[in-house]
């Protein structure tokens, strides 16, 4: 299974699927989520997600956001961040 996560100079970038935002970028330092930024999507909602998860442990973010849906869609921007962090964990293993 090909992961949608890429390592860049600015952190990790996950190409989102099934949502309005095209991607989410983030860093992880000592297991802590940092500098989350969504590209596209609902500006207020994605900015709120970024602020809420800043400084949280990767596992805590995954636990809270995994499976969140947006309307009738099977996923959401928060869920895509959780998937990105799961991909990050798989790359670190």
Backbone as numpy.savetxt, mean C-alpha at the origin, in Angstrom:
# Nx Ny Nz CAx CAy CAz Cx Cy Cz
3.83 -16.69 -9.51 2.99 -15.50 -9.51 3.87 -14.25 -9.51
3.69 -13.38 -10.49 4.48 -12.17 -10.60 3.95 -11.11 -9.65
4.85 -10.50 -8.90 4.45 -9.45 -7.97 4.42 -8.11 -8.68
3.55 -7.23 -8.21 3.41 -5.90 -8.79 4.28 -4.89 -8.06
5.26 -5.36 -7.28 6.08 -4.49 -6.45 7.47 -4.35 -7.06
7.94 -3.10 -7.15 9.25 -2.80 -7.70 10.02 -1.93 -6.72
11.30 -2.22 -6.55 12.18 -1.39 -5.71 12.75 -0.27 -6.59
12.66 0.98 -6.11 13.20 2.13 -6.82 14.11 2.92 -5.88
14.71 3.98 -6.38 15.54 4.86 -5.55 14.72 5.50 -4.43
13.45 5.72 -4.68 12.58 6.42 -3.73 11.82 5.48 -2.81
12.03 4.19 -2.93 11.32 3.23 -2.09 10.76 2.10 -2.92
9.61 1.62 -2.53 8.93 0.54 -3.24 7.70 1.10 -3.93
7.42 0.63 -5.14 6.25 1.07 -5.89 5.43 -0.17 -6.26
4.15 -0.13 -5.91 3.22 -1.22 -6.20 2.22 -0.71 -7.23
2.11 -1.40 -8.36 1.11 -1.05 -9.38 -0.23 -1.60 -8.94
-1.17 -0.70 -8.68 -2.48 -1.10 -8.18 -3.35 -1.67 -9.29
-4.28 -2.52 -8.91 -5.23 -3.12 -9.85 -6.63 -3.02 -9.27
-7.60 -2.64 -10.11 -9.00 -2.63 -9.71 -9.44 -1.43 -8.90
-8.59 -0.39 -8.85 -8.94 0.82 -8.09 -8.60 2.06 -8.92
-9.02 3.21 -8.45 -8.77 4.47 -9.18 -7.31 4.89 -9.15
-6.61 4.62 -8.06 -5.19 4.99 -8.00 -4.38 4.01 -8.84
-3.36 4.53 -9.51 -2.56 3.67 -10.39 -1.44 2.95 -9.65
-0.97 3.55 -8.54 0.14 2.95 -7.81 0.21 3.53 -6.41
0.97 2.84 -5.55 1.28 3.34 -4.22 2.77 3.14 -3.99
3.41 4.17 -3.45 4.84 4.13 -3.15 5.03 4.23 -1.64
6.03 3.53 -1.12 6.28 3.56 0.32 7.70 3.13 0.62
8.11 3.36 1.85 9.38 2.87 2.38 9.08 2.09 3.64
10.00 1.23 4.03 9.91 0.52 5.30 11.27 0.64 5.97
11.27 1.12 7.20 12.50 1.23 7.98 12.30 0.50 9.30
13.09 -0.53 9.53 13.01 -1.32 10.76 11.59 -1.82 11.02
10.92 -2.26 9.97 9.57 -2.80 10.11 8.47 -1.76 10.21
8.84 -0.48 10.05 7.89 0.62 10.18 7.60 1.23 8.81
6.33 1.46 8.51 5.91 2.04 7.24 6.18 3.54 7.25
6.79 4.02 6.16 7.15 5.44 6.05 6.82 5.95 4.65
6.55 7.24 4.55 6.46 7.96 3.28 5.51 7.32 2.26
4.31 6.98 2.68 3.34 6.38 1.77 2.76 7.48 0.87
2.67 7.18 -0.42 2.10 8.13 -1.38 1.34 7.35 -2.44
0.08 7.71 -2.64 -0.72 7.12 -3.72 -0.65 8.02 -4.94
-0.70 7.42 -6.12 -0.74 8.16 -7.37 -2.14 8.00 -7.96
-2.89 9.09 -7.98 -4.27 9.05 -8.42 -5.19 8.65 -7.28
-6.43 8.38 -7.61 -7.40 8.00 -6.59 -8.06 9.23 -5.97
-8.84 9.01 -4.96 -9.54 10.08 -4.24 -8.55 10.79 -3.34
-8.18 12.01 -3.67 -7.09 12.71 -3.00 -7.23 12.76 -1.48
-8.41 13.10 -0.99 -8.60 13.20 0.46 -8.49 11.85 1.15
-9.10 10.83 0.56 -9.06 9.50 1.16 -7.65 8.91 1.17
-6.94 9.03 0.05 -5.60 8.45 0.00 -4.64 9.24 0.89
-4.81 10.56 0.97 -3.96 11.36 1.88 -4.22 10.95 3.33
-5.48 10.67 3.66 -5.82 10.23 5.00 -5.19 8.89 5.32
-5.24 7.97 4.38 -4.62 6.65 4.58 -3.13 6.83 4.84
-2.48 7.66 4.04 -1.04 7.87 4.18 -0.69 8.39 5.57
-1.45 9.34 6.06 -1.18 9.89 7.39 -1.46 8.88 8.49
-2.51 8.10 8.33 -2.88 7.14 9.37 -1.87 6.01 9.52
-1.28 5.56 8.41 -0.37 4.42 8.50 1.08 4.82 8.75
1.40 6.08 8.62 2.77 6.56 8.84 3.24 6.17 10.25
4.35 5.47 10.31 4.92 5.07 11.59 4.37 3.78 12.16
3.40 3.16 11.49 2.85 1.89 11.96 3.75 0.73 11.52
3.66 -0.37 12.25 4.37 -1.58 11.88 3.70 -2.20 10.65
4.50 -2.80 9.78 3.99 -3.41 8.55 2.84 -4.36 8.86
3.03 -5.25 9.81 1.99 -6.25 10.16 0.69 -5.58 10.60
0.78 -4.49 11.35 -0.42 -3.79 11.83 -1.19 -3.18 10.67
-0.47 -2.61 9.71 -1.13 -2.01 8.54 -1.84 -3.10 7.75
-1.16 -4.21 7.52 -1.77 -5.32 6.78 -3.03 -5.80 7.50
-2.93 -6.00 8.79 -4.06 -6.51 9.56 -5.28 -5.58 9.47
-5.04 -4.28 9.51 -6.16 -3.32 9.49 -6.75 -3.09 8.11
-5.91 -3.15 7.06 -6.38 -2.75 5.73 -6.70 -3.90 4.79
-6.18 -5.08 5.07 -6.40 -6.23 4.18 -7.88 -6.54 4.04
-8.34 -6.61 2.80 -9.73 -7.00 2.52 -10.73 -5.86 2.49
-10.29 -4.62 2.75 -11.21 -3.48 2.67 -11.67 -3.32 1.23
-12.97 -3.16 1.04 -13.54 -3.02 -0.30 -13.98 -1.58 -0.54
-14.06 -1.20 -1.81 -14.55 0.12 -2.22 -15.83 -0.09 -3.01
-16.95 0.20 -2.38 -18.24 -0.02 -3.04 -18.41 -1.47 -3.42
-18.71 -1.72 -4.68 -18.91 -3.07 -5.18 -17.61 -3.73 -5.65
-16.52 -2.99 -5.61 -15.23 -3.55 -6.04 -14.71 -4.54 -5.01
-13.98 -5.53 -5.46 -13.45 -6.52 -4.52 -12.20 -6.05 -3.77
-11.73 -4.83 -4.09 -10.53 -4.27 -3.48 -10.73 -2.77 -3.27
-9.71 -2.10 -2.75 -9.75 -0.66 -2.50 -8.32 -0.16 -2.44
-8.14 1.14 -2.34 -6.78 1.68 -2.18 -6.14 1.17 -0.88
-6.86 1.16 0.26 -6.25 0.60 1.46 -5.86 -0.87 1.28
-6.72 -1.65 0.63 -6.43 -3.06 0.39 -5.21 -3.20 -0.51
-5.06 -2.33 -1.50 -3.91 -2.39 -2.39 -2.62 -2.11 -1.61
-2.67 -1.20 -0.64 -1.50 -0.96 0.21 -1.18 -2.21 1.02
-2.19 -2.87 1.56 -1.96 -4.10 2.30 -1.32 -5.16 1.39
-1.80 -5.27 0.17 -1.22 -6.23 -0.78 0.23 -5.87 -1.10
0.50 -4.57 -1.24 1.86 -4.11 -1.52 2.79 -4.50 -0.36
2.32 -4.33 0.86 3.14 -4.67 2.02 3.34 -6.18 2.14
2.34 -6.96 1.74 2.51 -8.42 1.71 3.58 -8.80 0.68
3.55 -8.15 -0.48 4.58 -8.39 -1.50 5.96 -8.01 -0.97
6.01 -6.89 -0.23 7.27 -6.46 0.39 7.78 -7.56 1.34
6.91 -8.06 2.18 7.31 -9.12 3.11 7.82 -10.35 2.37
7.16 -10.71 1.28 7.57 -11.88 0.50 8.97 -11.66 -0.11
9.25 -10.43 -0.53 10.57 -10.13 -1.09 11.67 -10.19 -0.04
11.31 -9.89 1.20 12.29 -9.88 2.29 12.58 -11.28 2.82
11.69 -12.21 2.54 11.83 -13.59 3.09 12.95 -14.36 2.43
